[in-house]
Amino acid sequence: MRARAALRGLRVRGPRTVRWRLTLLYSSLFVVAGALLLAFTYLLYAHNEAGQAVSTFEGPRPVGGAPGVGPDAAPMVTAVVAAVREDQRHQLLVEACIALAVMALASLALGWLMAGRVLSPLRAMTVSARRISADNLHERLAVPGPDDELKAVADTFDAVLARLEGAFEAQKQFVANASHELRTPLTLQQTIVDVTLADPDASVETLRAALARVRAAGQEQERLIDALLTLARSQRGLEARECVDLAAVVREWLPDADRSDAALSDAGPRVEARLAFAPVLGDPQLIERLVVNLTDNAVRHNLPTGEGSWVSVWTGLDAFGRPGLRIENSGPVIAADQAAGLFEPFRRLGVERVGRAGRRDGLGLGMSIVAAVVAAHGGRVWAWTRPQGGLVVEVSLPRYALPPAPVPAGVGGHLM
């Protein structure tokens, strides 16, 4: 426990800023490098000194000898020279350590200045980032300078801000549209109730009709809430992954889709189906919702009954082995530049999206749910208009390799 407390105290008392850590790192590297350099110099000096001593006193001695220096004086001279050189080595070591200590202090100051200069762009980025909030997401760091690592970090942060701003704007628009869509049936219900209560002579039939209209408005609210929940679930990601055949799902929701030129119903469009095996690894419920929304959209937004309305459905694998679904239908002529907007929430196209008696046909969330489901599965979806009228929607999902079928026992083996 005491050791842990001591470590915690050292951690608290240690440098807590990047500038101090960089300063200590620079100084430590300088001190280590300087110490190694001085040690190497000292070793070279000692080695050179030993070599000179050997060459001086182990060589041939003079015959006559110098005046005042006899043969017995050589050991004394050697001892004096060794003592002098030892003092020189000691003085060299002390002076080197003093110089290293002085330079270590100087390296602290220089390291502090250099760390501050290196981190100055980060401080500017921190100040700008703290100033940016949900109310001014349009602002950017916009760090000038060369294309180094710090500018790459700033540009990445600016890109994140741009995506965050787009998400905020889309969320605000979605909430506003959802509030408007939910307010419409509530206003209708309140109006029906107020008109009915204001009539003192209202009969039982009138009250029943008013209640039926209120119930219909409530059912529309329920459908809208279910659609919103489905959209939120698909945007959250996949909770379950199973192998799903797109062709089987289409056959389930279009009972006559196995036969080309089959009638969907007596009052519906003609169905032309070409269904091939298309395995997808994903959420079965979301895949089913994808097919239901596309087929319902193709049937709902079509030509009136008796005017040659039709729906064409294709499932299978493309040239790259990716499973896909393509639905094409007849219908009113749609501007080519409006097809991409179909995948936005609560987006409807013109008067052809409004039914009889001014009643809106659909909630405006079907195609946005399709886009969210496809994105959750890692696929892509396209929509383009037909010059003769109608729409083509194509979905491409990631390739899924089926696991190999188990080989029965004894098949393909060697007989013993």
DRENNUMI-299120 format. One record per residue (C-alpha): residue number from 0; x, y, z. Coordinates in pm, 1 decimal. Example, Ala and Ser with C-alpha at 12.3 -4.5 7.8 and 13.67 -1.06 7.14 Angstrom:
// residues 2
[0, [1230.0, -450.0, 780.0]],
[1, [1367.0, -106.0, 714.0]],
***
This chain:
// residues 416
[0, [0.0, 0.0, 0.0]],
[1, [283.2, 242.0, 83.7]],
[2, [456.6, 168.4, -243.6]],
[3, [133.3, 229.2, -433.3]],
[4, [82.0, 558.7, -249.2]],
[5, [439.8, 659.5, -325.7]],
[6, [391.4, 582.8, -695.1]],
[7, [67.5, 780.2, -696.1]],
[8, [247.3, 1073.0, -536.7]],
[9, [524.2, 1058.8, -794.5]],
[10, [264.1, 1045.6, -1069.2]],
[11, [89.8, 1352.4, -933.0]],
[12, [412.5, 1546.5, -877.3]],
[13, [550.9, 1456.2, -1218.5]],
[14, [528.3, 1680.3, -1525.1]],
[15, [166.9, 1712.3, -1635.1]],
[16, [207.8, 1902.5, -1960.7]],
[17, [338.7, 1789.4, -2295.1]],
[18, [580.1, 2083.4, -2299.5]],
[19, [745.8, 1972.1, -1975.2]],
[20, [762.2, 1613.2, -2091.6]],
[21, [921.9, 1715.6, -2420.7]],
[22, [1167.2, 1938.7, -2232.9]],
[23, [1272.2, 1657.0, -2003.2]],
[24, [1296.4, 1421.5, -2299.1]],
[25, [1522.5, 1661.4, -2491.8]],
[26, [1740.8, 1723.9, -2185.1]],
[27, [1764.9, 1354.4, -2100.1]],
[28, [1872.1, 1268.5, -2451.8]],
[29, [2131.1, 1547.3, -2445.5]],
[30, [2266.8, 1438.1, -2106.4]],
[31, [2291.0, 1074.4, -2213.6]],
[32, [2461.5, 1167.4, -2540.0]],
[33, [2699.0, 1405.5, -2361.5]],
[34, [2785.0, 1147.9, -2097.5]],
[35, [2861.4, 887.2, -2361.5]],
[36, [3077.0, 1135.3, -2552.7]],
[37, [3274.1, 1230.2, -2239.6]],
[38, [3319.0, 865.6, -2141.3]],
[39, [3447.3, 783.4, -2488.3]],
[40, [3686.0, 1081.2, -2478.0]],
[41, [3810.6, 982.3, -2132.7]],
[42, [3878.9, 626.4, -2243.3]],
[43, [4066.7, 746.6, -2550.9]],
[44, [4277.0, 979.7, -2333.5]],
[45, [4358.3, 703.5, -2083.9]],
[46, [4451.5, 461.9, -2359.7]],
[47, [4672.5, 718.5, -2533.0]],
[48, [4841.3, 800.7, -2199.0]],
[49, [4920.5, 434.6, -2129.5]],
[50, [5068.6, 398.1, -2475.8]],
[51, [5291.9, 698.8, -2429.8]],
[52, [5414.7, 567.3, -2089.6]],
[53, [5510.8, 231.6, -2237.2]],
[54, [5689.9, 385.7, -2533.8]],
[55, [5882.1, 626.1, -2303.8]],
[56, [6003.9, 398.9, -2027.1]],
[57, [6031.1, 59.8, -2189.4]],
[58, [6252.2, 168.3, -2475.0]],
[59, [6635.1, 154.1, -2487.5]],
[60, [6797.8, 363.9, -2218.3]],
[61, [7078.2, 604.5, -2291.9]],
[62, [7430.9, 469.3, -2231.2]],
[63, [7595.2, 768.4, -2084.5]],
[64, [7285.3, 893.4, -1910.3]],
[65, [7189.2, 1254.3, -1854.0]],
[66, [7369.0, 1464.8, -1598.5]],
[67, [7210.5, 1417.1, -1257.7]],
[68, [6999.5, 1125.9, -1370.4]],
[69, [7126.4, 784.0, -1288.3]],
[70, [6989.7, 441.7, -1358.7]],
[71, [6826.6, 429.9, -1018.6]],
[72, [6623.0, 748.9, -1089.5]],
[73, [6398.7, 588.4, -1355.8]],
[74, [6142.6, 441.0, -1112.1]],
[75, [6112.8, 774.8, -935.8]],
[76, [6055.9, 960.8, -1262.6]],
[77, [5798.5, 704.0, -1366.6]],
[78, [5611.8, 745.8, -1038.7]],
[79, [5613.4, 1124.1, -1069.8]],
[80, [5489.6, 1111.5, -1428.6]],
[81, [5215.9, 864.3, -1332.9]],
[82, [5103.1, 1088.0, -1048.2]],
[83, [5094.5, 1391.2, -1274.9]],
[84, [4894.6, 1205.6, -1536.1]],
[85, [4657.1, 1074.1, -1270.8]],
[86, [4597.0, 1431.7, -1154.5]],
[87, [4535.8, 1536.2, -1514.4]],
[88, [4286.2, 1255.3, -1563.8]],
[89, [4107.9, 1345.2, -1242.4]],
[90, [4100.4, 1713.2, -1339.5]],
[91, [3971.5, 1620.1, -1685.5]],
[92, [3694.8, 1409.1, -1531.0]],
[93, [3589.2, 1682.9, -1287.4]],
[94, [3589.7, 1953.8, -1554.0]],
[95, [3394.7, 1729.8, -1791.6]],
[96, [3129.4, 1661.7, -1527.6]],
[97, [3099.1, 2034.0, -1452.9]],
[98, [3066.8, 2110.3, -1823.3]],
[99, [2806.3, 1835.9, -1860.9]],
[100, [2605.7, 1976.0, -1567.9]],
[101, [2618.2, 2328.3, -1713.0]],
[102, [2511.9, 2205.6, -2055.0]],
[103, [2234.3, 2000.0, -1896.7]],
[104, [2090.5, 2316.8, -1741.8]],
[105, [2130.3, 2494.6, -2074.2]],
[106, [1955.8, 2204.7, -2249.0]],
[107, [1658.9, 2245.3, -2013.9]],
[108, [1617.2, 2607.1, -2119.0]],
[109, [1668.2, 2529.7, -2486.5]],
[110, [1436.5, 2229.7, -2463.2]],
[111, [1168.2, 2443.9, -2301.2]],
[112, [1195.3, 2700.5, -2581.4]],
[113, [1197.2, 2440.3, -2858.7]],
[114, [905.0, 2248.4, -2706.6]],
[115, [705.6, 2569.3, -2684.1]],
[116, [782.1, 2651.8, -3045.9]],
[117, [683.3, 2302.9, -3159.6]],
[118, [361.5, 2304.9, -2955.5]],
[119, [251.3, 2657.8, -3042.6]],
[120, [28.9, 2534.5, -3332.9]],
[121, [-132.3, 2285.8, -3093.2]],
[122, [-211.9, 2565.9, -2847.9]],
[123, [-373.1, 2766.9, -3125.8]],
[124, [-571.7, 2460.7, -3232.1]],
[125, [-682.7, 2400.7, -2871.8]],
[126, [-805.7, 2758.3, -2833.3]],
[127, [-998.5, 2738.2, -3160.2]],
[128, [-1144.6, 2397.5, -3074.8]],
[129, [-1264.5, 2521.3, -2734.3]],
[130, [-1435.5, 2813.6, -2902.6]],
[131, [-1629.4, 2588.7, -3140.9]],
[132, [-1961.3, 2459.7, -3006.5]],
[133, [-2295.6, 2339.9, -3139.6]],
[134, [-2389.1, 2699.8, -3223.2]],
[135, [-2087.8, 2772.6, -3446.2]],
[136, [-1999.4, 2440.7, -3606.4]],
[137, [-1937.0, 2630.2, -3930.5]],
[138, [-1604.0, 2756.9, -3794.4]],
[139, [-1285.0, 2568.6, -3874.8]],
[140, [-931.2, 2557.4, -3740.1]],
[141, [-779.7, 2642.1, -4080.2]],
[142, [-420.3, 2603.1, -3958.5]],
[143, [-171.9, 2757.4, -4206.1]],
[144, [176.8, 2632.5, -4273.2]],
[145, [345.7, 2341.3, -4445.6]],
[146, [182.2, 2005.1, -4489.4]],
[147, [328.9, 1843.6, -4181.0]],
[148, [178.7, 1617.9, -3915.8]],
[149, [20.5, 1903.2, -3719.2]],
[150, [-152.8, 2043.1, -4026.7]],
[151, [-273.5, 1692.0, -4111.3]],
[152, [-427.9, 1667.9, -3762.6]],
[153, [-592.7, 2009.4, -3807.1]],
[154, [-729.4, 1919.1, -4150.7]],
[155, [-864.9, 1592.1, -4012.9]],
[156, [-1034.1, 1779.4, -3728.7]],
[157, [-1185.1, 2022.5, -3979.6]],
[158, [-1319.0, 1730.9, -4182.9]],
[159, [-1473.7, 1582.8, -3868.5]],
[160, [-1633.8, 1920.3, -3792.9]],
[161, [-1775.8, 1934.9, -4144.3]],
[162, [-1931.9, 1589.9, -4108.5]],
[163, [-2057.6, 1678.6, -3761.9]],
[164, [-2213.5, 1998.7, -3892.4]],
[165, [-2386.8, 1805.2, -4168.6]],
[166, [-2514.6, 1550.3, -3918.0]],
[167, [-2641.9, 1826.5, -3688.3]],
[168, [-2821.8, 1999.7, -3972.9]],
[169, [-2971.7, 1673.8, -4093.4]],
[170, [-3081.0, 1590.0, -3739.7]],
[171, [-3243.7, 1930.0, -3695.0]],
[172, [-3423.7, 1895.5, -4026.6]],
[173, [-3532.5, 1543.2, -3939.9]],
[174, [-3669.0, 1650.3, -3601.6]],
[175, [-3851.9, 1942.5, -3761.0]],
[176, [-4002.7, 1719.0, -4028.9]],
[177, [-4097.9, 1450.1, -3777.0]],
[178, [-4260.4, 1710.7, -3552.7]],
[179, [-4457.3, 1843.8, -3847.6]],
[180, [-4563.9, 1495.7, -3956.1]],
[181, [-4675.5, 1405.8, -3603.9]],
[182, [-4852.8, 1736.7, -3553.4]],
[183, [-5067.3, 1692.7, -3865.4]],
[184, [-5275.2, 1394.5, -3740.6]],
[185, [-5296.4, 1550.8, -3394.4]],
[186, [-5438.4, 1869.6, -3544.3]],
[187, [-5680.4, 1663.6, -3753.2]],
[188, [-5797.2, 1472.0, -3445.8]],
[189, [-5847.1, 1790.0, -3245.4]],
[190, [-6040.6, 1950.8, -3528.7]],
[191, [-6270.5, 1648.9, -3565.8]],
[192, [-6336.7, 1638.8, -3192.2]],
[193, [-6401.8, 2016.3, -3171.7]],
[194, [-6641.6, 2013.2, -3468.4]],
[195, [-6827.8, 1713.7, -3332.2]],
[196, [-6859.7, 1862.1, -2982.0]],
[197, [-6977.0, 2193.9, -3125.0]],
[198, [-7279.2, 2023.3, -3284.0]],
[199, [-7544.2, 1981.9, -3011.7]],
[200, [-7767.4, 1780.1, -3245.6]],
[201, [-7499.5, 1529.2, -3346.6]],
[202, [-7650.2, 1188.4, -3411.0]],
[203, [-7505.9, 850.5, -3326.7]],
[204, [-7396.9, 805.5, -3687.7]],
[205, [-7214.8, 1139.3, -3679.6]],
[206, [-7036.3, 1047.6, -3357.5]],
[207, [-6939.0, 707.5, -3494.3]],
[208, [-6805.6, 866.9, -3812.9]],
[209, [-6603.8, 1116.9, -3608.1]],
[210, [-6460.5, 839.3, -3393.4]],
[211, [-6368.0, 642.8, -3706.5]],
[212, [-6180.0, 944.6, -3845.5]],
[213, [-6000.7, 995.8, -3513.1]],
[214, [-5907.0, 627.5, -3509.0]],
[215, [-5771.1, 653.1, -3864.9]],
[216, [-5559.2, 952.6, -3766.2]],
[217, [-5427.3, 756.6, -3467.5]],
[218, [-5335.7, 464.1, -3693.7]],
[219, [-5146.1, 703.0, -3919.4]],
[220, [-4952.4, 823.1, -3614.7]],
[221, [-4877.5, 463.9, -3519.0]],
[222, [-4745.5, 385.8, -3867.5]],
[223, [-4527.5, 695.3, -3859.0]],
[224, [-4382.6, 605.0, -3518.0]],
[225, [-4313.2, 249.2, -3633.9]],
[226, [-4136.9, 385.3, -3940.2]],
[227, [-3927.1, 619.3, -3726.9]],
[228, [-3829.6, 333.3, -3497.6]],
[229, [-3732.9, 118.5, -3796.7]],
[230, [-3522.1, 401.5, -3936.4]],
[231, [-3347.5, 450.8, -3601.7]],
[232, [-3283.0, 78.1, -3568.2]],
[233, [-3133.3, 48.6, -3915.2]],
[234, [-2906.1, 348.3, -3853.4]],
[235, [-2785.2, 194.9, -3525.6]],
[236, [-2637.6, -108.3, -3703.2]],
[237, [-2702.0, -479.3, -3729.6]],
[238, [-2800.9, -676.2, -3422.9]],
[239, [-2826.3, -1017.1, -3593.3]],
[240, [-2669.6, -1169.8, -3903.8]],
[241, [-2819.9, -1460.9, -4089.0]],
[242, [-2815.0, -1587.4, -4444.3]],
[243, [-3119.8, -1442.8, -4623.4]],
[244, [-3223.1, -1509.7, -4983.6]],
[245, [-3355.1, -1194.3, -5149.9]],
[246, [-3550.5, -1403.8, -5399.0]],
[247, [-3732.2, -1588.4, -5119.9]],
[248, [-3825.1, -1261.9, -4949.0]],
[249, [-3960.6, -1120.8, -5276.5]],
[250, [-4166.1, -1436.9, -5336.9]],
[251, [-4312.2, -1404.3, -4988.8]],
[252, [-4434.7, -1051.5, -5046.5]],
[253, [-4524.1, -1093.9, -5414.7]],
[254, [-4705.9, -1429.3, -5420.9]],
[255, [-4731.8, -1434.2, -5801.1]],
[256, [-4376.8, -1321.4, -5862.2]],
[257, [-4257.8, -1666.3, -5971.2]],
[258, [-4449.5, -1636.9, -6298.2]],
[259, [-4350.0, -1374.0, -6549.9]],
[260, [-4630.0, -1141.9, -6657.1]],
[261, [-4835.5, -1255.1, -6356.8]],
[262, [-5104.3, -1030.6, -6217.0]],
[263, [-5031.4, -899.0, -5873.4]],
[264, [-5402.1, -860.1, -5806.2]],
[265, [-5719.3, -776.3, -5993.1]],
[266, [-5678.0, -407.9, -5917.8]],
[267, [-5297.2, -386.3, -5914.0]],
[268, [-5018.2, -359.6, -6170.3]],
[269, [-4875.2, -648.1, -6370.0]],
[270, [-4565.8, -809.2, -6218.5]],
[271, [-4268.8, -920.3, -6426.6]],
[272, [-4029.7, -1117.7, -6209.3]],
[273, [-3688.9, -1270.7, -6274.9]],
[274, [-3580.8, -1413.4, -5943.8]],
[275, [-3249.8, -1592.0, -5896.0]],
[276, [-3075.1, -1702.3, -5579.8]],
[277, [-2920.3, -1398.4, -5405.5]],
[278, [-2775.7, -1483.6, -5061.3]],
[279, [-2719.5, -1194.6, -4820.2]],
[280, [-2562.8, -1203.8, -4475.2]],
[281, [-2763.6, -962.7, -4263.2]],
[282, [-3058.8, -890.9, -4038.7]],
[283, [-3364.0, -1082.4, -4170.0]],
[284, [-3614.3, -826.3, -4039.0]],
[285, [-3430.3, -532.2, -4193.7]],
[286, [-3389.2, -716.0, -4524.8]],
[287, [-3760.8, -790.4, -4521.1]],
[288, [-3838.4, -423.8, -4450.3]],
[289, [-3610.6, -328.2, -4740.7]],
[290, [-3802.1, -549.5, -4985.0]],
[291, [-4143.0, -446.7, -4848.4]],
[292, [-4068.2, -75.1, -4877.5]],
[293, [-3935.8, -104.9, -5232.3]],
[294, [-4222.0, -321.4, -5357.1]],
[295, [-4482.0, -109.8, -5178.8]],
[296, [-4328.9, 205.7, -5324.1]],
[297, [-4333.0, 55.4, -5675.3]],
[298, [-4698.0, -50.7, -5646.4]],
[299, [-4819.2, 260.7, -5467.9]],
[300, [-4658.3, 520.5, -5695.5]],
[301, [-4765.9, 376.8, -6028.5]],
[302, [-5009.7, 447.0, -6305.0]],
[303, [-5381.0, 419.6, -6227.2]],
[304, [-5548.5, 83.7, -6268.1]],
[305, [-5635.5, 5.1, -6628.1]],
[306, [-5363.0, 224.2, -6783.2]],
[307, [-5106.7, -51.3, -6829.4]],
[308, [-4928.4, -23.2, -6496.7]],
[309, [-4653.2, -276.5, -6432.6]],
[310, [-4373.4, -364.8, -6189.6]],
[311, [-4052.3, -547.6, -6281.3]],
[312, [-3849.2, -723.4, -6010.1]],
[313, [-3505.2, -882.4, -6047.8]],
[314, [-3285.9, -1059.6, -5794.3]],
[315, [-2955.4, -1235.1, -5851.3]],
[316, [-2578.4, -1191.3, -5861.2]],
[317, [-2397.3, -928.5, -6065.1]],
[318, [-2073.9, -977.2, -6259.4]],
[319, [-1869.9, -948.4, -5938.1]],
[320, [-2079.2, -1202.9, -5748.4]],
[321, [-2257.6, -943.4, -5533.4]],
[322, [-2625.7, -1008.4, -5454.5]],
[323, [-2862.3, -744.2, -5577.4]],
[324, [-3223.5, -638.2, -5611.8]],
[325, [-3365.5, -418.7, -5888.1]],
[326, [-3723.9, -294.5, -5898.5]],
[327, [-3858.9, -98.3, -6193.2]],
[328, [-4209.5, 36.5, -6231.5]],
[329, [-4421.6, 245.9, -6459.3]],
[330, [-4561.7, 574.4, -6339.8]],
[331, [-4566.3, 948.8, -6391.1]],
[332, [-4266.2, 1123.3, -6539.8]],
[333, [-4021.0, 1239.0, -6270.6]],
[334, [-3743.5, 1491.7, -6321.1]],
[335, [-3403.9, 1322.5, -6332.3]],
[336, [-3252.0, 1556.5, -6073.3]],
[337, [-3517.0, 1461.9, -5814.1]],
[338, [-3437.8, 1090.4, -5793.9]],
[339, [-3152.6, 1125.3, -5543.5]],
[340, [-3374.2, 1323.9, -5305.7]],
[341, [-3606.9, 1027.9, -5260.6]],
[342, [-3371.1, 880.8, -5000.1]],
[343, [-3405.0, 1183.1, -4770.7]],
[344, [-3657.7, 1153.6, -4485.2]],
[345, [-4005.1, 1298.6, -4547.8]],
[346, [-3918.9, 1371.0, -4911.3]],
[347, [-4203.9, 1343.2, -5160.1]],
[348, [-4204.0, 1425.2, -5528.9]],
[349, [-4470.7, 1653.8, -5665.9]],
[350, [-4839.1, 1589.5, -5704.2]],
[351, [-4787.4, 1230.1, -5808.0]],
[352, [-4705.7, 1153.9, -5443.4]],
[353, [-5042.8, 1281.5, -5325.5]],
[354, [-5344.8, 1056.8, -5342.2]],
[355, [-5712.7, 1118.4, -5382.0]],
[356, [-5889.3, 1399.3, -5197.0]],
[357, [-5556.9, 1557.8, -5107.9]],
[358, [-5456.6, 1270.1, -4884.2]],
[359, [-5084.1, 1208.2, -4876.1]],
[360, [-4990.6, 867.8, -5011.2]],
[361, [-4724.3, 734.3, -4776.3]],
[362, [-4524.7, 873.4, -4487.5]],
[363, [-4216.9, 986.4, -4678.4]],
[364, [-3988.7, 748.8, -4485.5]],
[365, [-3991.0, 435.6, -4702.0]],
[366, [-3694.2, 519.9, -4923.2]],
[367, [-3491.9, 669.4, -4638.5]],
[368, [-3538.7, 341.6, -4447.8]],
[369, [-3419.6, 156.4, -4757.9]],
[370, [-3105.2, 371.2, -4772.3]],
[371, [-3038.8, 319.5, -4400.2]],
[372, [-3082.3, -58.5, -4424.2]],
[373, [-2850.4, -80.6, -4725.0]],
[374, [-2588.7, 133.0, -4548.5]],
[375, [-2612.5, -84.8, -4236.3]],
[376, [-2532.6, -390.6, -4449.7]],
[377, [-2241.5, -217.9, -4624.9]],
[378, [-2412.8, -196.9, -4964.2]],
[379, [-2514.4, 73.0, -5209.5]],
[380, [-2844.6, 184.7, -5354.2]],
[381, [-2917.8, 386.3, -5668.3]],
[382, [-3233.9, 539.4, -5810.7]],
[383, [-3289.8, 689.3, -6151.9]],
[384, [-3594.5, 791.8, -6348.5]],
[385, [-3727.2, 644.8, -6669.7]],
[386, [-3786.3, 883.4, -6964.7]],
[387, [-4124.4, 717.8, -7025.1]],
[388, [-4220.3, 761.6, -6659.8]],
[389, [-4160.7, 566.3, -6345.5]],
[390, [-3855.0, 483.0, -6141.9]],
[391, [-3573.5, 227.5, -6125.2]],
[392, [-3418.0, 140.2, -5788.4]],
[393, [-3120.0, -93.9, -5768.0]],
[394, [-2961.9, -233.3, -5451.6]],
[395, [-2619.2, -396.3, -5438.5]],
[396, [-2506.3, -574.6, -5120.9]],
[397, [-2169.4, -724.7, -5020.9]],
[398, [-2076.0, -1063.0, -5155.2]],
[399, [-2152.7, -1355.8, -4926.6]],
[400, [-1982.1, -1692.3, -4974.9]],
[401, [-2194.8, -1982.6, -4863.3]],
[402, [-2020.6, -2230.2, -4633.0]],
[403, [-1933.6, -2562.9, -4798.8]],
[404, [-2184.5, -2839.3, -4756.4]],
[405, [-2078.3, -3111.4, -4511.7]],
[406, [-1945.1, -3423.5, -4676.2]],
[407, [-2122.0, -3742.5, -4561.1]],
[408, [-1913.7, -3997.0, -4374.9]],
[409, [-1739.0, -4241.6, -4604.0]],
[410, [-1772.3, -4024.8, -4916.7]],
[411, [-1440.9, -3939.9, -5077.8]],
[412, [-1239.0, -4140.1, -4822.2]],
[413, [-1014.5, -4439.9, -4865.4]],
[414, [-1147.3, -4786.8, -4809.3]],
[415, [-956.6, -4988.2, -4551.1]],
***
